[in-house]
């Protein structure tokens, strides 16, 4: 038996037994011969969908494995506990042979599987279309400093191309899908844009009958460069006093993740605690301190991603645009004329930007498409006396 079948059997058997499957007689007397998969039918076959149904002689949880290659059934669709099973497959490719195999497992560890069979989807009726596709519901979402998501729909199944020019002269050209993958819902995730730049764009759509149309979208502006800074910017404390300051961020719409390092004079300051701020609490799902000795101060955080309702494309994050990322609590333990609390970006001077090539640079910002973003840094001064 194939390894994937054996693995699935173990999981399904545990789940089935936990659901309290019952039967007549001693479970140990059940055999594989009593479990059979019967009456397999393929109905509602179109160019993009198929419905498969079958029966099992015992109550089972069943799984359909399928794919466009007989040697690699890469996709699965499950059917809950019962003797009648139906699964619906969507987003299939037209005029394509799909191979499938069914695995059924009951609560006693018995299992049955079918041979690999196949079906072919229909040709798309769009091939006989005599009108160009209609492009509608064009929208730009998840705009950041360096990226955006452009989404739209077409009445026909089409392939799409987005062409754009920015006010800086920068351009991008991106396909919504592979050249041979025709869909009605489309999205392009664009990265590598310039901050504070207006981009005009147009969408080209071509259907299966090789008819095309073009539609211009409303221009959009990328965000300005975000900033990280220590607040308050000037602090004065006596030896023995408790200190509290914040790591803040501004102008960081749709931030997916951040990793930051703060360097401080360890002979003058003893950091005791780092806690997440209110900026993290808006949609944040991870806040961690990789370096537990707190020297230097390190913190990492990430935020939940929003997805487009139509095609499930990531279109932004839930972090908001500005606020307190973390709160640092410390104690003044030594005196010095001037010590600096700063981010470890180059020399840490004002206006420093993210260095993409520096592997030791731990202060980084990510937009919702997981693309690094440049960041400006404003330092703070700490006087202890």
N, C-alpha and C positions, 0 to 999 in steps of 0.2 A: 504494500500500500504506500502511496506517496507520502512524503514527510508532512506536507501541509494538511493532508487528510488526518493523519494521526494526531497532529497538534490540535486541530479543530475538534476532533472527537473528545479529547480530554477535557477541553473547556466546556463543550456543550453538555457532556455527561454530568459534570459538576453542577452546571446551572439547572439542568433538567431535574436532577435528584433534589436540589434545594427547593424546587417548586412543588414538591410533594406529589410527583407522579405516582399513581397507584395502578395496580393491575391484579388480576386473579392469580392465585397460586403463589408459590415461592419465587421471588425475583431471580434466584439463582438458576431456575430452570429455563429462563428465557434464553433463546438462541438467536443468532443472526438470521437464521432461516425464517423466523416468524416476522421479521421486519423487511418489508419490500417497498420500493418506490414504483408507483403504477400510474397509468393514465396521464402521461405528460402531454400537455397541449400548449401550442403557441397561438395566441389570439391577439387581436388589435395590433397587427404588425403594420407599421408605417415606415416612412423614411428615417424617422428619428426615435421611434418608440417600439417597444415590444412588451407583451404581457405573457408570462409563463405560469402555468398552473399544473399541479400534480397532487396525487394522494399518497399517503403512507398507511400501511396496514396497522401500525401502532401510533400512538401519540408521540410526535417527535418535534424537535426544533430542527429546521432545515436551513441549509445555506446553498445558494446558487453561486457558483464560481463562473465567471465569464470573461471573455476578452477577444480581441481580433486575431490572436495567434493561438493555435491549438496547444502549443508547448508552454504558453504563459497566460494562464487565466488570472489576470492581474486584479480584477474587480470582483467584489462580492455584494450580494444582496440577501438579507436574512428573512426568514419567515418564522413567526412565533409558534409556540407549542400548539399542536393540533394534528388532525389527520388530513385536512384539506389545506393546501398551500397555494398562495398566489403572490407573485412579485411583479412589479412594473419597472421596466428599464427605460430610462430617458436619456436624452442628449447623445443618442447614437449617431453614427455617420451613415449617410445614405449609401445604398447599393454596396453594402459591406457584409462580408460573411463573419458572423460572430460564433465562437465556439463556447460551449457551456457544459458543466458537470454539476450534478446535484449530490449533496451530502446530507444524510439524515441520521440523527442520533436520538435515542430515547433515554429515559432516566435510569435504565439498568446497564448502560454502557454498550448496548447493542447498536450497530451502525449498518448503514447501507449506502451505497453510492452507485451512480449510473456511469455508463461509458460516456466518453466525450462525444457530444452531438453538436449540430450547428444549425443556424438559420441565417437568412440573408435579408437585410432591410430593403425596402422599396427604393426606387428612384424618386427623387424629389419632384413634386408637381411644379415647383418653381422653374424647372428647366423649360417649361412651355410658356413661361410668362412673356408677354409682349410689351410690357411697360417697365420703365426704369424703377428702381426701388425708391421708396419714400423714406427719408431720414427724419426722425422726430425725437422729441424728448431729449434734446442735447443738454448736458449739464456738466459743470466743472465743480468738483468737490475735493475736499482734502488738500486745499492749497497750503503749501508751506513755502519756506524760503527757496528751496531747491527742487520742489516737485509738485505734482498735482495729478488728479485722476480725471480723465475725460470719458464720459459715458454717453451712450445714445442707443436708440432702437431703430430697426428697419422693418417694414411690412413684409419684405421678402427675406429669405436667408441669404446673407451677403458676407463678403469679406470687406474689411474696412481699412482705411489708411488715414492717419491724421497728419496734416502738414501745418507747421507753425513758424512764425517769425517774431522775434522779440524786438523791442525798441533798441536794444544794444546791438542788433544785427545777428544775434544768435538764432539758430534754427533747430528744429527737430522734426523727424519724420518717423512715425511708428505705426506698425500694423496692429490692429486690434486682435487678430487671430492669425494662425498660420495661413499661408496663401491658399491652402486647399480645405480649410475648415470654415464652412459657411454657417453663420448663426444669425439670430434675430436680435439678440441682446449683446452689446459690445461695450468694452471698456479698455482704455489705454492708460497705463501708469507711466507717467513721464518723470524722469529724474535728470539731474545734471543741469537744472535751470539756474538762472542768475537771480540774486535777490533784488527786490525793489524794481522789477522789470515788468512791463506790460507785454503780454503775448497775444497776438491774434492767431486764429487757427481756422482751418477748414477740414471737413471730413469728406473723403471719397468713399463711395460704397458701390460694389459691383455684385450683381446677383448671378445665379447659376446660368441664366440665359446670356451672360456677358453684357448685360445692360448696366450702365453706370449713372450715378448722379452725384452732385456735390452740394454741400451745405456749409455755410460759414457759421461759426459759433460766436457768442459774445466774447469780446476780449476779457482777459483776466490778469490781475496783478499778483505777482509773487510777493511774499512777505519780506519785510526788512530783516536784517541780521539780528538774531537773538543775543541777549546779554546775560552773563552770569556775574553776580557780585556778592560781596559780603555786606551785611547790614547789621549795625550801623557802620559807616565807612571810617569813623574815627572813634576809638575807644580809649578810655583812661581808667585804670584800676590800681588799687593799692595791693601790696603783697598780702595774700591770705583771702582776698575778696573772691566771691563767686562771679563768674563771667558767663554771659549768654549772648550769642550772636546767631544770625541766620544766614544760610546760603539761599539766595534768591535768584529768580530767573524772570526775564520779561521778554515779550515779543516772541514767544516760542509756540505758536499755534500748531496743533497736531503733532506734538512731541510723543514719540513712541518709547524712547529710552534715554537714560542719561547715566554717565559714569563720571564722577568728579573726585578730584584729589585736592586737599588744602594743606599747604605746608605752613608750619608755624615754628617759632623758637621753643624747642622742647625743654630748654633749661629755664624758661620763664613761664611756661603754660602747661598745665596738666589737664588734658581732655578727659572727661569722665563719662559723657553720654552723647550719643547722636540719635535723634528721633525724627521721624518723617514730619514734614510740615503740611499745611492745609493744601498746598498745590498738589502734593502727592495723593491726598485723599480723594481728589476728584478723578475717579476712574483708575487709580493706581492699583496694581495687583502684585507688585513685588517691590520691597524696599529692603536692601541688604547692606551689610558692612563687611566687605571682603577681608579687611585687615583688622583683626580684633584687638590689636594692641593700640589702635587709634593714633599711631604716629608713623606716617602722616595721617590726617583725617581722610578716610575714603568712604564713599557711599555710592550705591547704585540703585536705580529705580526704573520701573517701566509701567506703561499704562495700557489699558484695554484699547483695542482697535475697533472702530466703527466700520460696518460693511454696507455696501449698496444693496438695497432691498431686491433689485431686479436680478443682478448677476453675481452677487456675493463678493464683489471686488472691494478690497480695503480702500476706504475713502477718507480716513482721518482717525484721530485718536481722541481720548476723553480727558486729556490733561489740561485743557484750557490754554491760556496764553501767558499768564504771569502769576507769580505768587512765591511762597516760601517752600523750597524743596526740602530743606532739612534745618533742624534747630540743633545747635552745638552748645553743650554745657561744659564749662571748664572751671579751673581755679588758677589764680595768679600765684606762682610759687617762687619767682625770682625777679630781680630788678634788672632793667636794661634801659638805655636811653631811648631806643626805638626798635621795635621788632615788627616785622610785617607778617600779616596773615594774608596769604595770596594763593591763587590757583597755579598749579604747576604747568604753565604754558610758556615754553621758552624762558625768557627772563621774567615773565609775569607782568610786563609793563602794560599800561593802558593801550587798548587797540590791538592787542595780540590776537591772532586768529588760529584756528585749528590747523595743525600740521598733519596732513593725511599720511605722510610717510614715516612719522615718528612712532615706532612701536611702544615707546615708553610713555607716550602721552595718554594719560588716563582720563583727561577731561574731554568728553566727547558728547555730542548730541546726535540723535537719530530722528529723522522724520518718520511718518507712519509707514513709509515704504522701506524702512530700514536703511536709508541712505544717510551717510554722515553729513552733518551740516557745520559750516563754519560758525564760530562763536566769538564774540568780543568779551573781554574780561575787565572788570574794574576791581582794583585791589582795595584793601582796607589797612589802616595803620593801627597798631596796638601799642600804647604807651603804658608801661608798668613802673610804678615809683614807690 
